[in-house]
Amino acid sequence: MRFRTLAASRCLAVAQHFRNFQTQPFQACYSYSAMTASSANNSSSQPQGTTLADLPKSWHLTSSLPHDPQYPTPADSHKTPRDEIGPRQVRGAIFTWVRPELQKDPELLAVSPAAMRDIGLSMSEAETEEFRETVVGNKLWGWDSGNLTGPGYPWAQCYGGFQFGDWAGQLGDGRAISLFESTNPQTGVRYEIQLKGAGMTPYSRFADGKAVLRSSIREFIVSEALNALGIPSTRALALSLLPHSRVRRETIEPGAIVVRFAQSWIRLGNFDILRARGDRALTRKLASYVAEDVYGGWDKLPARLDNPETPAETPEVKRGVPKDEIQGPPESEENRFTRLYREIVRRNALTVAKWQAYGFMNGVLNTDNTSILGLSIDFGPFAFMDNFDPQYTPNHDDHLLRYSYRNQPTIIWWNLVRLGEALGELLGAGSTVDDPSFIENGLKDEKAAEPIIARAEKIITQIGEEYKSVFLAEYKRLVGARLGLLTHKESDFDQLFSNLFDIMSDLSLDFNHFFRRLSDIPIDSIDTEESRIYHAKVFFPKDYASTTLATVSQSDGQKKIAEWLAAWRTRIIQDWGSIEDWGYSSPDAHSESENGSSPVSPQRDQERIKYMKSVNPNFVPRGWILDEIIKRVEKGGERDVLKRVMHMALNPFQDTWTGDGSGYQGDAEEESRWVGDVPTMGRGMQCSCSS
């Protein structure tokens, strides 16, 4: 029996600026010491790394889950002529064994030093021929091509997905091929190493299995940039040009391969395809694999909340629940599969909150682009917000704005409801989930199905409230931190957050520039209305008056910002003024110290500025910058520009890069231009899904 689709009314609706979210007060304070800790990208004290040959490798996924029956062994796939491995329907399988296509004269364009370090490789390894051949798939690890044997072989995953809200059928890794899983010898973290653009697979559908240089450059840079910002993301290790590959998209473009890695590439779409095909056994097997292998065990998953109806009252969930323990009353009792669902939901709530706080848009949030680990994944027409517009979508094919900035929280929940439906039987089974009759037969008839369906729907609805709570708490925390706040007050949401975003929208101010430029304003310089109006000019681009942005005059706009700065100054004084500074704490909005100085001492204000700059990037890879880099690499033959932009992406919070005392030498003029006002024609760029 098919598990019925939940009504649309059960899905979460998120209004502009998230004002329709209602939750209990968020009590957590912000950790100033944690936020100002040294950057994880500073590798000076990190181990030097190992060689590619000595890097521990494994093939857990392919040894644990069922393979494509057309190729019962890797040898069967390897013996098949490569050009005969093409699109077809694959059933009863999670993956297909398939090797990358051989590439002639590949050129390694760039590597990410942070990715090399996190995988556990020495930087010098990137200079070896072995590395260069591995990152395009010419060298296979774990496989002896002569004897047709070995512990492992490359593979491509089978999954489906809802695209723009409609079921799209079988999708899968149409041009992505995983090579092996690697484990960092120092950290013990395991990653699945994958090539994108490596050739045709059974999941290529009507495509060619290739990737163009344009989209590969974009993914290479943004994957590492998001990670450096603290936003969960798949990663990028290396980028290679394929000089003999010409790829037809809107035009003929050069081909490329980007090496990606993640702790898992499993998506919600992996479960979608199994639900569509009614494959109950494989749904259970895949869910168990995710819990046991990807998450590290059932006991690592979050327990039932003390009161699921009021999730904000349980900000920290408990873990360590034994695998077979059942929690909660009969009508909503939770088994281990519910705990797995909760973990996936919570992780995605945290990630989308980070997207909203930093103005990042994926552009194509289909269920096959939604990770079970809550990672930002599969970068097509993505963008960072330029001038603030909640309705902006970077995807020029998204005519209904389904994947616009303001809709991202709603759409991720919509996707998660689809996952809940795919897991519906397992969620609704409650304490009977391990009964032999249920495992074998599932829902026998409508009468037997009703209580299971009712329980599953209740659980999904309750976890939906949890999604809202986790999202809002993280969103408030991050926006508060970006504004320099150390504590949170319920009034902040309306008086600071919403008012600020209204002003940004009305004046079309640049989203990330605003926060970074706010960081630099000394508190003692905005103690009068006149001074606040004066300093408000820093938020306007130099060409504001001559562009279509100017629906409000700059002078009127500065007055609006000045009013907001007065409220912001009050909160900064409350959080950063102290007894040690001036003999009192938590001064009110208008109080000044007895000697006429600011209620926040110069030393404390410098700490506040440093704190804000540690969370407000000076550099993000905007669309116009990526466009420029693509042209310079593809048309101009430049290579070093990739190294320079990667250095900035990995160190986004610095004031400067060239001449910063680290010994790094870049291009100071280029850096200044990339962090300055966005060119008029570069604002709000859109691109297609074609890559």
JOVEN-V447691 format. One line per field, one symbol per residue. psi: psi as a letter, one per 40 degrees, with the letter a starting at -180 (. if undefined). A space follows every 10 residues. Layout:
# JOVEN-V447691
psi->???
This chain:
# JOVEN-V447691
psi->hhhihiidee ihhhihefde hhiihheiii gddddeiiie ehedeiidia iddehhiifd ddediiihed gdidddddeh hdeehahihh ifidihhhii iihhfihhdi ihddddddde iidedeeidd ddddeeedhh iehhddefii eiiiiiihia ihhfeiheah cigeehhhdi hihhdddehh ihhihhfeii ieeebeaeei iidddddddd ddddddddee hhiiihdihh hgdehhhhbd ahiiiihhhi iidiehiddd ddddddefgd dddddddddd ddddeeidee ihiiidgedg deegdhiiae hidehhiiid efihaddddd dddddddddd dddddddefh hddgfidefh ieefihighb fiiihbhhhd ehheheegde fdfiddeddd dddddddddd ddeddddedb eedehddddd dbhdiddddd dddddddddd dddddddddd dddddddddd ddeeieihid edddddcddd ddddddefih ddddddddde hideefeidd dddddedeeh ideddeiedg ehiddddddd dddddddddd dddddeiidd deeiifiade iiideeiieh iddddddddd dddeehidhi gidddddddd dddddeeidd ddddddddde geeididhfe eeehhbhddd ddddeaihid eehfiiiieh .
